[in-house]
Amino acid sequence: MDNKNIPVVAKSVIVPFILITSLFALWGFANDITNPMVRAFQKVLELSNVEASYVQLAFYGGYGCMAIPAALFVNRFSYKKGILVGLALYSIGALLFFPAAQYESYAFFLASYYILTFGLAFLETTSNPYILSMGAEETATRRLNFAQMFNPMGSIGGLLIAQNFVLNALKSDDTTADGTPIFDTLSESAKTVIKTSDLEVIRNPYVILGFVVLAFFIMISILKMPENKDQEVTVNFFDSVKRLWKQPKFSFGVIAQIFYVGAQIMCWTYVYQYAETLGIDSKSAVWFGLAGYIVFLLGRMIGTALMKDIDSGKLLMYFAIGASVTTVGAIILPGTSGIYSLIATSVFMSIMFPTIYGIALEGQGQDTKFGAAFLVMAIVGGALLTPLQGRLLDLGGSGYEDVSYLGLTEMRFSFLITLVCFVVIGVYGRLVYSKYNKQA
């Protein structure tokens, strides 16, 4: 049968597909309400760039720690039970923001993020292969790209909440008419009052989110979900891992995913600091972050449509080349043209995660659940590379233009790390269609 005539989603699983797809928006919301919080915590708690980046270290580190345990759980039980555990941990982590704000403890907030992402690791380890299994293997990558379109929708929601109910409400970010930060001029006692108020502002959307996630837990627990007999069987973990890592298409796919997630988080986290170097305040900078998510969503729609006619590896390479060009623009273009180029990078990042994921898991059968775990563990790239960029920004001081390298400000220079990431992804895409698929 022509692949174009195979349904992406069968009618028999449409309701479970919609419900599981909605989870993609839920973790997109969590991811992208968190990115602006790096700057929020930095301001409220007067942290360095490296200290503030610990938010991302805790957030994405949770994926690295919990992905394999999640896969082992699913291997022992089922996709549905894995999703329920993920939702429970997600809800608990979000609700822990309440006591974290009460104690005014940065470490408590980081622990809450860590637990929250234990839940996200369960959800991503489970939901991605579950979506792949809901139909023919020939349309699996297209099906996952379609489901992943809901991820940036959640991201947009998270960013809008961050702007309207967090960043706009932070008193620590108030300035005088000439742009001087008021918070920096206050006494310690006055700062303490504002710190208490601002941490409650940061707390509130997470607590509400915790109850929303709890509602999803209840809905999925009572709904009958489909089973995939090929993938929901118990598999020996060590034998599965050996089979997976012998395949270059899979092993290089995990490496490419590490670099992709690192690149995405760097672009979406430091767009706010990049805007600050242009004299744009943090409240206005959110609009640049929002623009990135919108073009990301458009890019994914376009990429998913192109995938009908273009080999997924070749399309991945083309998009990696495009991302490399726009990243170079962010590094060398003057003024606001640089930040517009950085935003344009989101167009080309749009298909990378689900495409790498789908390519690496293609044909893995019973090994899919453990393969999925390693690809979700790769999200730890956000925990590793974001602090690396933060450390580079701190070399000359706490500002973003303290020193220059090769005639570039440290902010612009730091995006060379992102450029390297896209080069690695482009090489993987090239090898997929020119070598790995032919070997298969």
C-alpha positions in Angstrom: 0.0 0.0 0.0 1.2 3.5 -0.8 2.3 5.2 2.5 0.2 8.3 1.5 -2.9 6.2 1.7 -2.2 4.7 5.1 -4.2 6.6 7.8 -1.9 8.4 10.3 -4.4 7.6 13.1 -7.0 4.8 13.0 -10.6 5.7 13.9 -10.6 2.9 16.5 -8.0 4.8 18.7 -9.0 8.4 18.0 -10.2 9.2 21.5 -7.1 7.7 23.3 -4.9 9.4 20.7 -6.5 12.8 21.5 -6.1 12.3 25.2 -2.5 11.2 25.0 -1.7 14.0 22.5 -3.1 16.5 25.0 -0.3 15.4 27.4 2.2 16.8 24.9 0.7 20.2 25.5 0.9 19.6 29.3 4.7 19.0 29.3 5.2 21.8 26.8 3.5 24.1 29.2 5.8 23.0 32.0 8.9 23.4 29.9 8.2 26.9 28.7 6.7 28.4 31.8 10.0 27.4 33.3 12.4 29.0 30.8 11.5 32.6 31.8 11.8 31.5 35.5 15.6 31.4 35.1 15.5 35.1 34.8 12.8 35.5 37.4 14.7 33.6 40.1 17.9 35.4 39.1 16.3 38.7 39.8 14.3 37.9 42.9 17.1 35.9 44.6 20.0 37.9 43.2 21.7 34.9 41.6 24.6 34.7 39.1 24.0 33.4 35.6 25.4 29.9 36.6 23.3 29.8 39.8 20.1 30.8 37.9 20.8 28.1 35.3 20.5 25.5 38.1 16.7 25.8 37.4 17.4 24.1 34.0 19.9 21.7 35.6 17.2 20.5 38.0 14.5 20.5 35.4 16.3 18.6 32.7 18.4 16.6 35.1 15.2 14.9 36.3 14.8 13.4 32.8 18.3 11.9 32.9 17.7 10.3 36.2 14.2 8.9 35.7 13.9 7.9 32.0 15.4 4.4 32.5 13.4 3.6 35.6 10.3 4.8 33.7 11.1 2.3 30.9 11.7 -0.5 33.4 8.3 0.3 35.0 6.5 0.3 31.6 8.3 -3.0 30.7 7.0 -4.6 33.9 3.5 -3.1 33.7 1.9 -1.1 30.8 1.9 2.2 28.9 -1.2 3.3 30.7 0.2 2.7 34.2 3.4 4.5 33.2 1.4 7.5 32.2 -0.5 7.5 35.5 2.7 7.4 37.5 4.0 10.3 35.4 1.0 12.4 36.0 1.1 11.7 39.7 4.8 12.8 40.0 4.1 15.8 37.8 1.3 16.9 40.1 3.2 16.3 43.3 6.2 18.3 42.0 4.0 21.2 40.9 2.1 21.3 44.3 5.4 21.3 46.2 5.9 24.9 45.0 3.6 25.9 47.7 5.8 24.9 50.7 8.9 26.0 48.6 7.5 29.5 48.5 6.6 29.3 52.2 10.2 28.4 53.2 11.6 30.9 50.5 14.1 28.2 49.7 15.8 28.1 46.2 16.9 24.6 47.0 13.3 23.6 47.7 12.2 25.1 44.4 14.9 23.1 42.6 13.8 19.9 44.3 10.2 20.6 43.3 11.4 21.0 39.7 13.4 17.8 40.0 10.4 15.8 41.1 8.1 17.4 38.6 10.4 16.3 35.8 10.5 12.8 37.2 6.8 12.8 36.1 7.7 14.4 32.7 10.3 11.7 32.2 7.6 9.0 32.7 5.2 10.8 30.4 7.7 11.3 27.6 9.2 7.8 27.9 5.7 6.4 27.7 3.6 8.8 25.5 6.1 9.1 22.6 6.3 5.3 21.8 2.7 4.9 22.7 1.8 7.4 19.9 4.2 5.6 17.6 2.4 2.3 18.3 -1.1 3.7 17.5 -1.1 2.8 13.9 1.1 1.6 11.0 4.9 1.8 11.3 5.0 3.5 7.9 3.2 6.6 9.3 4.8 6.5 12.8 7.1 9.4 12.4 4.4 11.6 10.8 2.0 10.6 13.6 4.6 11.6 16.2 5.3 14.9 14.5 1.5 15.6 14.4 1.2 14.8 18.1 4.2 16.9 18.9 2.5 19.9 17.2 0.5 20.2 20.5 3.8 20.6 22.4 4.4 24.2 21.2 0.8 25.0 21.8 1.4 24.2 25.5 4.6 26.1 25.3 2.8 29.2 24.1 0.3 28.9 26.9 3.1 28.5 29.4 4.9 31.6 28.1 1.8 33.7 28.1 1.1 32.7 31.8 4.7 33.5 32.6 4.4 37.0 31.1 1.0 38.0 32.3 0.9 36.5 35.7 4.5 36.2 36.7 7.0 38.5 35.0 4.5 41.5 34.8 3.7 41.0 38.5 7.3 40.8 39.9 8.1 43.8 42.0 11.8 43.0 42.0 11.8 43.9 38.3 10.4 47.4 38.7 12.5 50.2 37.4 12.6 54.0 37.7 11.7 56.2 34.7 15.3 56.2 33.5 15.5 52.4 33.7 17.4 52.0 37.0 16.3 48.9 38.9 14.6 49.9 42.1 15.2 46.6 43.8 19.0 47.1 43.8 18.7 50.3 45.7 16.5 49.0 48.6 17.5 48.1 52.1 17.7 44.4 53.0 14.4 44.5 55.0 12.6 46.1 52.0 14.1 43.5 49.7 12.9 40.7 52.0 9.3 41.9 51.8 9.4 42.0 47.9 11.2 38.6 47.8 8.3 37.0 49.8 5.7 38.6 47.5 7.5 37.6 44.3 8.1 34.0 45.3 4.4 33.7 45.9 3.8 35.1 42.4 6.2 32.4 40.9 4.5 29.7 43.0 0.9 30.3 42.0 0.8 29.0 38.4 2.6 25.8 39.3 0.1 25.0 42.1 -2.8 25.5 39.7 -1.0 23.4 37.2 -0.7 20.6 39.8 -4.5 20.4 40.1 -5.0 20.5 36.3 -2.6 17.5 36.0 -4.5 15.7 38.8 -7.6 16.1 36.6 -5.9 14.4 33.7 -4.8 11.6 36.0 -8.4 10.9 36.9 -9.6 11.0 33.3 -7.0 8.6 32.0 -7.4 6.2 35.0 -11.0 5.6 34.1 -10.6 5.4 30.3 -9.9 2.1 28.5 -6.7 2.5 26.6 -5.4 0.4 23.6 -2.6 -2.1 24.0 0.2 -2.9 21.6 0.9 -6.6 21.9 4.3 -6.3 20.2 5.6 -3.5 22.4 3.8 -4.2 25.7 5.6 -7.5 26.4 8.3 -8.0 29.0 11.8 -7.7 27.4 15.2 -8.4 29.0 16.7 -5.0 29.7 20.3 -5.8 29.1 19.7 -7.8 25.9 17.5 -4.9 24.6 20.2 -2.4 25.4 22.9 -4.4 23.6 20.7 -4.7 20.5 20.0 -1.0 20.5 23.5 0.3 20.9 24.9 -1.9 18.2 22.8 0.1 15.7 24.5 3.4 14.6 21.2 4.9 13.6 20.0 4.6 17.2 23.2 5.4 19.1 24.0 8.4 17.0 20.3 9.4 17.3 20.7 9.6 21.1 23.7 11.8 20.7 22.0 14.0 18.1 19.0 14.3 20.5 21.3 15.4 23.4 22.7 18.2 21.1 19.2 19.1 19.9 17.7 19.6 23.3 20.7 21.6 24.5 20.4 23.9 21.4 16.7 24.4 21.9 16.9 25.2 25.6 19.9 27.6 25.0 17.9 29.4 22.3 14.7 29.6 24.3 16.4 30.4 27.7 18.9 33.1 26.6 16.7 34.9 24.2 15.6 37.1 27.2 19.2 37.9 28.1 20.0 38.5 24.4 17.1 41.0 24.4 18.5 42.7 27.5 21.7 43.4 25.6 19.6 45.4 23.1 18.0 47.5 25.8 14.8 45.5 25.8 13.3 44.9 29.3 12.3 41.4 30.5 8.6 42.0 30.2 8.9 43.1 26.5 11.4 40.3 25.8 8.7 37.7 26.5 7.1 38.7 23.1 10.3 37.6 21.4 10.1 34.3 23.2 6.4 34.0 22.1 7.3 34.8 18.5 9.8 31.9 18.7 7.1 29.5 19.8 4.7 30.6 17.1 7.2 30.2 14.3 8.2 26.8 15.9 4.6 25.7 15.6 4.4 26.9 12.0 7.7 25.2 11.2 6.4 21.9 12.6 3.2 22.1 10.5 5.2 22.8 7.4 7.8 20.1 8.2 5.1 17.5 8.9 3.5 18.2 5.6 6.9 18.0 3.8 7.6 14.6 5.3 5.0 13.0 3.1 7.3 13.6 0.1 10.8 14.1 1.5 12.9 11.4 3.3 12.9 12.2 7.1 16.7 12.1 7.3 17.1 14.4 4.4 14.6 16.8 5.8 16.3 16.8 9.2 19.6 17.7 7.4 18.0 20.6 5.5 16.4 22.0 8.7 19.8 21.6 10.6 21.5 23.6 7.8 18.8 26.3 8.1 19.2 26.4 11.9 23.0 26.8 11.5 22.5 29.7 9.2 20.1 31.5 11.5 22.4 30.8 14.5 25.3 32.4 12.6 23.0 35.4 12.1 22.3 35.6 15.8 26.1 35.7 16.4 27.2 38.2 13.8 24.2 40.3 12.7 24.0 43.8 14.4 21.3 45.1 16.6 17.8 43.7 16.5 18.5 41.8 13.3 20.5 39.4 15.5 17.6 38.5 17.8 15.2 38.1 14.8 17.6 35.6 13.4 17.7 33.8 16.7 13.9 33.7 16.7 14.0 32.3 13.1 16.1 29.4 14.4 12.9 28.0 16.0 11.4 27.4 12.5 14.2 24.9 11.8 14.3 23.4 15.3 10.6 22.5 15.0 10.8 19.0 13.5 14.1 17.9 15.1 13.0 16.2 18.3 10.2 14.0 17.0 12.1 13.3 13.7 15.2 12.2 15.5 13.0 10.2 17.9 11.1 8.5 15.1 14.1 7.7 13.0 16.1 6.2 15.9 13.1 4.0 17.0 12.1 2.9 13.5 11.9 -0.9 13.4 12.9 -1.5 17.0 9.7 -3.5 17.9 9.9 -4.9 21.4 13.0 -2.8 22.2 11.1 0.5 21.6 10.3 1.2 25.2 14.0 1.1 26.2 15.1 2.9 23.1 12.5 5.6 24.0 14.0 5.8 27.5 17.5 6.6 26.1 16.0 9.2 23.8 14.2 10.8 26.7 17.4 10.7 28.8 18.9 12.7 26.0 16.8 15.6 27.3 19.6 15.9 29.9 21.4 17.9 27.1 19.4 20.9 28.4 20.9 20.4 31.8 24.4 20.0 30.5 24.7 22.7 27.8 22.6 25.5 29.3 24.9 25.9 32.4 27.9 25.7 30.0 26.5 28.7 28.2 25.8 30.4 31.6 29.4 29.8 32.7 30.7 31.3 29.5 28.5 34.4 30.1 29.9 34.7 33.7 33.5 34.6 32.6 33.8 38.4 32.4 31.3 39.2 35.1 27.6 39.0 35.8 26.6 41.1 32.7 26.3 39.9 29.2 28.7 42.3 27.4 31.5 42.5 30.0 34.1 41.1 27.6 34.5 40.4 23.8 35.8 37.4 22.0 36.9 37.6 18.3 35.1 41.0 18.2 31.9 39.5 19.5 30.2 40.2 22.8 30.1 37.3 25.2 26.4 36.9 24.7 26.7 36.5 20.9 29.9 34.4 21.2 28.1 32.0 23.6 25.8 30.9 20.7 28.8 29.2 19.0 27.9 26.3 21.4 24.4 26.2 19.8 26.0 26.3 16.3 28.0 23.2 17.0 24.9 21.4 18.1 23.1 22.0 14.8 26.2 20.8 12.9 26.1 17.5 14.7 22.3 17.1 14.0 23.0 17.9 10.3 25.6 15.2 10.1 23.2 12.7 11.7 20.5 13.6 9.1 23.0 13.2 6.3 24.1 9.7 7.5 20.5 8.6 8.0 19.4 8.9 4.4 22.8 8.3 2.8 24.0 5.3 4.8 21.8 4.0 7.7 18.6 3.6 5.8 20.5 1.8 3.0 22.1 -0.6 5.5 18.7 -1.4 7.0 
